[in-house]
Each structure stands twice: as C-alpha cells, then as structure tokens.
C-alpha cells in the first residue's frame, strides 16, 4: 500500500469541519428526509429549552435536527435531514 492510500484520522478533518460549523446555520438549506421539501433551517419549527432543542419540518413534522448540550459535550443528530447545504461566500 502506498502512502497515498493510507487514510488519516478524523483530526485531519478539523480545519474543514471548522469551516462548516463556523457559519450562521440559519441560512443553511435543509432537505427533509420525511417529505423531501428543501427550505432554510430558519424556517423549521423549534421545540426545546436550555438543555436541548429539536427542529421539525413545518410541512410533515419530521424531526430534522436534534441538539443537546450536557455541559461537557454537545450532541448533534441530523438523521431527519437527507442533506444540509451551506452557502459559501468568498
């Protein structure tokens, strides 16, 4: 196996991931896994409180995003979104 085919660990993705999550996500477009509608994250219905939140599709009520903060870690679950698109500004 050549060095070109040796995978790196997840630490090598840190810079790219910072690019993604260092933006205003409310402008991101979410495609709902339930109904296939595509809309801005800001238009999803928010439920939750201090510890966590749930964002649901206003069309079919599918949960698109779950986020919780335990104080020690942040958990992000995107199972209800088939795609999230984030605009890049040069």
C-alpha positions in Angstrom: 0.0 0.0 0.0 1.4 3.4 -0.9 1.3 6.4 1.3 -1.3 8.0 -1.0 -3.8 5.3 0.1 -3.3 5.4 3.9 -6.3 7.1 5.5 -5.8 9.9 8.0 -7.7 10.0 11.3 -10.6 12.4 12.0 -8.2 15.1 13.3 -7.2 15.8 9.8 -10.7 17.0 9.1 -10.7 19.6 11.9 -10.0 22.6 9.6 -12.6 21.6 7.1 -15.2 21.0 9.8 -14.4 24.4 11.4 -15.2 26.0 8.0 -18.6 24.3 8.0 -19.7 25.0 11.6 -18.2 28.5 11.9 -21.1 29.9 9.8 -24.6 31.1 10.5 -26.5 27.8 10.1 -29.9 29.6 10.0 -29.2 30.4 6.4 -28.3 26.7 5.6 -30.8 24.8 3.4 -32.2 21.6 4.9 -33.8 18.8 2.8 -36.3 16.9 4.9 -36.0 13.1 4.9 -39.7 12.8 5.5 -41.2 14.8 2.7 -38.3 15.9 0.6 -39.0 19.6 0.9 -36.0 21.9 0.9 -36.1 25.0 3.0 -33.9 27.3 5.1 -33.1 26.0 8.6 -34.5 29.2 10.0 -38.0 28.2 8.8 -38.0 24.9 10.8 -40.2 24.7 13.9 -38.2 24.9 17.1 -39.1 22.9 20.2 -36.9 22.7 23.3 -35.2 24.5 26.1 -31.9 25.1 27.9 -30.5 21.6 27.6 -31.6 20.7 24.1 -33.6 21.6 21.0 -35.5 19.9 18.3 -36.1 21.4 14.8 -39.0 19.9 12.9 -40.2 20.2 9.3 -43.2 22.5 9.2 -44.6 20.6 6.3 -44.6 17.0 7.7 -43.4 17.4 11.3 -40.3 15.1 10.8 -37.5 15.9 13.2 -34.7 17.2 11.1 -32.2 18.2 13.8 -31.6 17.4 17.4 -29.0 19.3 19.5 -28.3 18.8 23.2 -25.6 20.3 25.4 -24.8 18.4 28.6 -22.3 21.0 29.8 -19.5 18.6 28.9 -20.4 17.8 25.3 -22.6 18.9 22.5 -24.6 16.2 20.7 -25.9 16.8 17.1 -28.2 14.4 15.4 -29.2 15.1 11.8 -31.0 11.8 11.0 -34.1 13.6 9.7 -32.3 15.7 7.2 -31.2 14.0 4.0 -29.0 17.0 3.1 -27.8 20.2 4.5 -26.4 22.8 2.1 -24.4 25.8 3.4 -23.6 28.7 1.1 -20.0 29.7 0.9 -19.2 33.3 0.5 -15.7 34.1 -1.0 
